[in-house]
Amino acid sequence: MKRFHIALAVADLDASINDYSARLGQPPQAVVTGTYAMWRTGQLNFSIRQQPERSGQLCNFGFEDDDAMGFSSEVDINGIPWERFSSVEQDLQVILTYGVPVHPMPTEDDLIRN
């Protein structure tokens, strides 16, 4: 699977989680209280980091690609960082960095119940 990745800085993590969960129609797969949240949909890997001084700014673009070997990052011609990683690599990094598990993507039944 290959998903487009967007990472944004936000001022208020809790308010942003509520807003983006409504926009994406599902809860995040990982939440680190006061710091980080990440959603996966069929086509998108979207994460936010609480950084009030950078609120609304892009952190990076990239691709979650299950064929990726490890993690890579490069800067494009406009100075925008692009990352490439597998879902397994990202899940491990979330666990190692924040100590929280990444939950599986919700199924259609999960979304209907919520």
C-alpha positions in Angstrom: 0.0 0.0 0.0 1.2 3.5 -0.7 -0.3 6.5 1.1 0.4 10.2 0.7 1.8 11.7 3.9 1.3 15.2 5.3 2.6 16.4 8.7 1.4 19.7 10.1 2.2 21.8 13.2 -0.9 22.8 15.3 -1.5 25.1 18.2 -3.9 23.0 20.2 -3.5 19.2 19.9 -6.9 18.2 21.5 -8.9 20.7 19.4 -7.1 19.6 16.3 -7.7 15.9 17.0 -11.4 16.7 17.3 -11.5 18.7 14.1 -9.4 16.4 11.9 -11.2 13.3 13.3 -14.5 14.8 12.1 -12.9 15.8 8.7 -11.4 12.3 8.2 -14.4 10.4 9.6 -12.3 8.4 12.0 -10.2 8.6 15.2 -6.4 8.8 15.0 -4.5 5.5 15.0 -1.9 7.0 17.5 -2.2 9.8 20.1 0.6 11.0 22.3 -1.1 13.4 24.8 -0.1 17.0 24.3 2.4 16.1 21.5 1.3 14.1 18.5 -1.5 12.3 16.6 -1.6 10.3 13.4 -4.4 9.0 11.1 -4.3 6.5 8.3 -7.0 6.3 5.7 -7.0 4.3 2.5 -5.0 7.0 0.7 -3.6 9.3 3.4 -1.2 9.2 6.3 -1.8 12.5 8.2 0.0 13.5 11.3 0.0 16.6 13.6 2.4 17.8 16.2 1.7 20.4 18.8 4.0 23.2 18.0 2.1 26.5 18.8 4.9 28.7 17.4 4.6 27.0 14.0 0.8 26.5 14.0 -0.6 25.9 10.5 2.8 25.3 9.0 3.8 22.3 7.0 6.3 20.0 8.7 6.8 17.7 5.8 5.3 15.7 2.9 6.1 12.2 1.9 4.9 8.7 1.2 4.1 5.8 3.5 5.1 3.0 1.2 5.2 -0.6 2.4 7.9 -1.3 -0.2 10.2 1.3 1.4 13.3 -0.1 3.1 13.7 1.9 6.3 13.3 5.7 6.4 14.6 8.3 4.0 14.2 12.1 3.9 15.2 14.6 1.3 14.5 18.2 0.6 12.9 19.3 -2.7 13.8 22.3 -4.9 11.5 24.5 -2.8 13.0 23.5 0.6 10.2 21.2 1.5 11.2 18.0 3.3 9.9 14.8 1.8 10.0 11.5 3.8 9.5 7.9 2.6 8.9 5.1 5.1 6.9 1.9 5.5 3.9 1.7 7.9 5.9 -0.8 10.0 8.9 1.7 10.2 6.6 4.5 11.2 4.8 2.4 13.8 8.1 1.4 15.3 9.3 5.0 15.4 6.1 6.1 17.2 6.6 3.4 19.8 10.3 4.1 20.2 9.9 7.9 20.3 6.7 8.3 22.3 6.1 4.9 23.9 2.5 4.5 22.6 1.1 1.8 20.3 -0.3 2.5 16.9 -3.8 1.1 16.6 -5.0 -0.6 13.4 -7.1 1.3 10.9 -10.7 1.2 11.9 -12.9 -1.1 9.8 -16.2 -0.1 8.2 -18.0 -1.7 11.2 -15.9 0.3 13.6 -16.8 3.6 11.8 -20.5 2.7 11.7 -20.5 2.1 15.5 -18.8 5.5 16.1 
